[in-house]
Amino acid sequence: MIVVASVVEGAITGAVVGLVVSLAMIWHRARWAKRFLAALEGSGAGPARVLLDQGRPAAAKLSLGKLLSSRERMAGLTLLGDVEALQAEVAGHTGPLTAVVQVGAVGLLGLTLRGSDRAAAARELDALATRMETEGGAMMKLVKQQTRALATLARCVADGRPVPQEIHGTVGALAKNGKLVEAVVYQAVLEATRAAGGDPRGLEAKVRGITTAFDGHVEAVAHPAAGEL
């Protein structure tokens, strides 16, 4: 009984420690994102880029352990409008397939928003989703679903059509990957909604509640009311 009690106590202690570490990581990530967004809003692209390079440095070889940080870097470059860096880093990523796909998908969605050839970026993201569906194992079902949803979202932005109802839930879940990724995802939904003739007001407020980095990127047009995510 003493041995069993000790094992149970050790398991509980390990779980508590793990929870505390996870919460601390979430807090530090949110705090860094807040600092980056504040620098971008208050001081401009230069100081924000310094924070990005220090806190979320570029990495050619991706790892699953730094997946969230790498995705935040892609989103940060998108907010900064650094198309050249986005193109170079997405093209140069190596590492585990799931890391390359999940990080590259955010970068390519950023290029769809910021680049000069939206259709080309959307096609590349579609190809990335297809690669994940073809080469990814059965355990990668969620990654496949999320990457396909981002590819569909990018195509909606490029083609100027509304976001399909069936991917709303997946897109909404992806937007919970930190404030930087959230801003990029909802900006994509916003631009697709505008182009398709939907009412962008709720989405505009959602994006501007996070950052004004996209202000003036696409002209706002008054549209009749329509649903949003």
Secondary structure, DSSP 8 states (H G I E B T S, - for coil): -HHHHHHHHHHHHHHHHHHHHHHHHHHHHHHHHHHHHHHHHHT-HHHHHHHHHHHS---SB--GGGHHHHHHHHHHHHHHT-HHHHHHHHHH-BS-HHHHHHHHHHHHHHHHHHSS-HHHHHHHHHHHHHHHHHHS-GGGHHHHHHHHHHHHHHHHHHHT----GGGHHHHHHHTTS-HHHHHHHHHHHHHHHHHTT---HHHHHHHHTT--TTTTTS-----------
